[in-house]
Amino acid sequence: MGPQGSGKGTQAARIAEALGIPAISTGDIFRANIKGGTELGQLARSYSDRGELVPDEVTNAMVRDRLAQPDAAGGFLLDGYPRNAAQVTELDAILAEHGVALDAVIELEVPTEELLERLAHRAAVEGRADDTAEVIRRRLDLYHEQTAPLAATYAERGLHVPVTGTGEVAAITDAILDALRAHGGATA
């Protein structure tokens, strides 16, 4: 977990590759549906263009379906989910149905000013319509209101592992893998 621009997607791909498990990103699923012009994609776009989050019932259904796929049976990495307390409850139910539990919840910590710089750069390079200054600020506000408090929930369960998300990409990956090993969640 971490705010928009913290490097979740980059690190999720690197960690998933290192551990030989799929990275499951709700953002990637939404973007694929938007690009494909699906009904879900159109709905997701209507929210993301306003800087709002896609409703829980849509997101939860996607995660439930994705975790039921065979490649997730040996482990998985969730990127950007859960993002609020209701999704934590739903994830608990999904995991219980599959008879699995989370090993750890990594939180990438990045100062707000660096996040804003990263997101402005990403918007310029990638031309993403959802990376306007107004939308970026709204998403960061939503993260601090809804998602950041989940760190306390997972800390109470002994799962929360904060990692500094600044510096060289490879060094951050190594820090995450080290934290997972120390927490008993990395086998690679």
RANORSUL-V800669 format. One record per residue. N is the residue number from 1. RES is the residue in one small letter. SS is DSSP state (H for helix, E for strand, - for the rest). PHI is phi in degrees with one decimal (NA if undefined). D_CENTER is the distance of its C-alpha to the mean C-alpha in Angstrom with 1 decimal. Layout:
n=(N & N)
res=(RES & RES)
ss=(SS & SS)
phi=(PHI & PHI)
d_center=(D_CENTER & D_CENTER)
//
This chain:
n=(1 & 2 & 3 & 4 & 5 & 6 & 7 & 8 & 9 & 10 & 11 & 12 & 13 & 14 & 15 & 16 & 17 & 18 & 19 & 20 & 21 & 22 & 23 & 24 & 25 & 26 & 27 & 28 & 29 & 30 & 31 & 32 & 33 & 34 & 35 & 36 & 37 & 38 & 39 & 40 & 41 & 42 & 43 & 44 & 45 & 46 & 47 & 48 & 49 & 50 & 51 & 52 & 53 & 54 & 55 & 56 & 57 & 58 & 59 & 60 & 61 & 62 & 63 & 64 & 65 & 66 & 67 & 68 & 69 & 70 & 71 & 72 & 73 & 74 & 75 & 76 & 77 & 78 & 79 & 80 & 81 & 82 & 83 & 84 & 85 & 86 & 87 & 88 & 89 & 90 & 91 & 92 & 93 & 94 & 95 & 96 & 97 & 98 & 99 & 100 & 101 & 102 & 103 & 104 & 105 & 106 & 107 & 108 & 109 & 110 & 111 & 112 & 113 & 114 & 115 & 116 & 117 & 118 & 119 & 120 & 121 & 122 & 123 & 124 & 125 & 126 & 127 & 128 & 129 & 130 & 131 & 132 & 133 & 134 & 135 & 136 & 137 & 138 & 139 & 140 & 141 & 142 & 143 & 144 & 145 & 146 & 147 & 148 & 149 & 150 & 151 & 152 & 153 & 154 & 155 & 156 & 157 & 158 & 159 & 160 & 161 & 162 & 163 & 164 & 165 & 166 & 167 & 168 & 169 & 170 & 171 & 172 & 173 & 174 & 175 & 176 & 177 & 178 & 179 & 180 & 181 & 182 & 183 & 184 & 185 & 186 & 187 & 188)
res=(m & g & p & q & g & s & g & k & g & t & q & a & a & r & i & a & e & a & l & g & i & p & a & i & s & t & g & d & i & f & r & a & n & i & k & g & g & t & e & l & g & q & l & a & r & s & y & s & d & r & g & e & l & v & p & d & e & v & t & n & a & m & v & r & d & r & l & a & q & p & d & a & a & g & g & f & l & l & d & g & y & p & r & n & a & a & q & v & t & e & l & d & a & i & l & a & e & h & g & v & a & l & d & a & v & i & e & l & e & v & p & t & e & e & l & l & e & r & l & a & h & r & a & a & v & e & g & r & a & d & d & t & a & e & v & i & r & r & r & l & d & l & y & h & e & q & t & a & p & l & a & a & t & y & a & e & r & g & l & h & v & p & v & t & g & t & g & e & v & a & a & i & t & d & a & i & l & d & a & l & r & a & h & g & g & a & t & a)
ss=(- & - & - & - & - & - & - & H & H & H & H & H & H & H & H & H & H & H & H & - & - & E & E & E & E & H & H & H & H & H & H & H & H & H & H & H & - & - & H & H & H & H & H & H & H & H & H & H & - & - & - & - & - & - & - & H & H & H & H & H & H & H & H & H & H & H & H & - & - & H & H & H & - & - & - & E & E & E & E & - & - & - & - & - & H & H & H & H & H & H & H & H & H & H & H & H & H & H & - & - & - & - & - & - & E & E & E & E & E & - & - & H & H & H & H & H & H & H & H & H & H & H & H & H & H & H & - & - & - & - & - & - & H & H & H & H & H & H & H & H & H & H & H & H & H & H & H & - & - & H & H & H & H & H & H & H & - & - & - & E & E & E & E & E & - & - & - & - & H & H & H & H & H & H & H & H & H & H & H & H & H & H & H & - & - & - & - & -)
phi=(NA & 162.9 & -69.2 & -52.6 & 90.0 & -80.2 & 100.6 & -56.1 & -63.3 & -60.8 & -70.4 & -59.5 & -62.9 & -68.3 & -68.7 & -60.2 & -64.9 & -62.1 & -96.9 & 69.1 & -128.5 & -76.2 & -92.4 & -110.9 & -113.2 & -64.0 & -61.0 & -63.4 & -64.1 & -62.5 & -61.8 & -63.9 & -69.7 & -63.6 & -60.4 & -78.3 & 68.6 & -71.8 & -60.4 & -61.4 & -62.5 & -64.7 & -64.6 & -60.0 & -63.6 & -60.6 & -80.4 & -65.0 & -65.3 & -94.1 & 80.7 & -95.3 & -92.6 & -65.0 & -56.1 & -54.7 & -61.2 & -70.5 & -63.3 & -60.1 & -63.3 & -63.6 & -65.9 & -56.9 & -63.7 & -67.9 & -70.4 & -82.9 & -74.9 & -55.2 & -68.4 & -90.1 & -64.3 & -93.9 & 130.1 & -161.8 & -124.3 & -93.5 & -117.1 & 88.2 & -147.1 & -78.7 & -117.4 & -153.6 & -62.5 & -63.8 & -71.9 & -60.6 & -60.4 & -66.0 & -62.4 & -55.8 & -66.5 & -61.1 & -63.9 & -62.1 & -60.2 & -91.1 & 67.4 & -127.3 & -137.4 & -72.1 & -85.0 & -163.9 & -123.3 & -85.3 & -115.2 & -82.4 & -104.2 & -138.0 & -59.8 & -55.2 & -61.0 & -67.9 & -58.6 & -62.1 & -64.1 & -60.2 & -69.1 & -63.9 & -64.2 & -60.3 & -61.4 & -68.0 & -75.6 & -93.6 & 63.1 & -74.6 & -63.8 & -87.8 & -112.6 & -76.7 & -56.2 & -64.4 & -66.6 & -59.0 & -59.8 & -63.2 & -65.4 & -64.9 & -61.1 & -62.1 & -60.7 & -66.4 & -76.7 & -106.3 & -95.7 & -53.4 & -62.3 & -65.7 & -57.2 & -65.9 & -59.3 & -74.5 & -65.2 & -60.5 & -88.8 & 76.1 & -107.3 & -72.9 & -132.4 & -76.4 & -136.5 & -66.4 & -100.2 & -116.3 & 112.8 & -69.8 & -55.1 & -63.3 & -67.8 & -66.1 & -57.9 & -60.2 & -64.2 & -66.2 & -61.7 & -61.3 & -64.4 & -65.2 & -61.5 & -64.7 & -93.2 & 84.1 & -108.1 & -117.1 & -113.9 & -105.8)
d_center=(5.2 & 7.0 & 8.6 & 8.8 & 10.7 & 9.9 & 9.4 & 5.9 & 7.1 & 10.5 & 10.0 & 8.1 & 11.1 & 13.5 & 12.7 & 12.7 & 16.0 & 17.4 & 17.0 & 17.9 & 15.2 & 13.0 & 9.4 & 8.2 & 6.1 & 7.2 & 7.7 & 9.9 & 11.6 & 12.4 & 13.7 & 15.7 & 17.3 & 18.1 & 19.7 & 21.5 & 22.8 & 22.1 & 22.7 & 19.0 & 18.3 & 20.9 & 19.7 & 16.1 & 17.8 & 20.1 & 17.3 & 15.3 & 18.6 & 19.4 & 16.2 & 15.6 & 12.8 & 13.6 & 15.5 & 14.2 & 16.9 & 15.7 & 12.0 & 13.4 & 15.9 & 13.7 & 11.7 & 15.2 & 16.7 & 14.3 & 14.6 & 18.4 & 18.7 & 20.8 & 18.5 & 16.1 & 19.2 & 19.3 & 15.8 & 12.2 & 8.9 & 5.9 & 2.7 & 1.7 & 5.0 & 7.4 & 7.8 & 11.6 & 14.4 & 15.5 & 12.3 & 12.8 & 16.3 & 15.5 & 13.3 & 16.2 & 18.6 & 16.9 & 16.8 & 20.4 & 21.5 & 20.5 & 22.0 & 19.0 & 17.2 & 14.2 & 15.5 & 13.3 & 10.4 & 9.8 & 9.5 & 10.1 & 13.0 & 14.4 & 17.4 & 17.3 & 20.0 & 18.2 & 15.1 & 17.7 & 19.5 & 16.6 & 15.7 & 19.4 & 19.9 & 17.1 & 18.8 & 22.2 & 21.4 & 19.4 & 21.0 & 18.0 & 19.5 & 16.4 & 16.7 & 19.9 & 20.6 & 20.9 & 17.6 & 15.8 & 17.7 & 17.0 & 13.2 & 13.5 & 16.0 & 13.9 & 11.1 & 14.2 & 15.8 & 13.4 & 10.3 & 12.1 & 14.7 & 12.5 & 13.1 & 16.7 & 16.3 & 14.7 & 17.3 & 20.0 & 19.1 & 19.2 & 15.6 & 14.2 & 14.4 & 14.1 & 14.3 & 15.7 & 13.6 & 16.9 & 19.4 & 19.8 & 16.8 & 18.7 & 19.5 & 15.9 & 15.2 & 18.4 & 17.6 & 14.4 & 16.6 & 19.4 & 17.5 & 16.4 & 20.1 & 21.4 & 19.3 & 20.5 & 17.3 & 18.1 & 21.1 & 21.1)
//
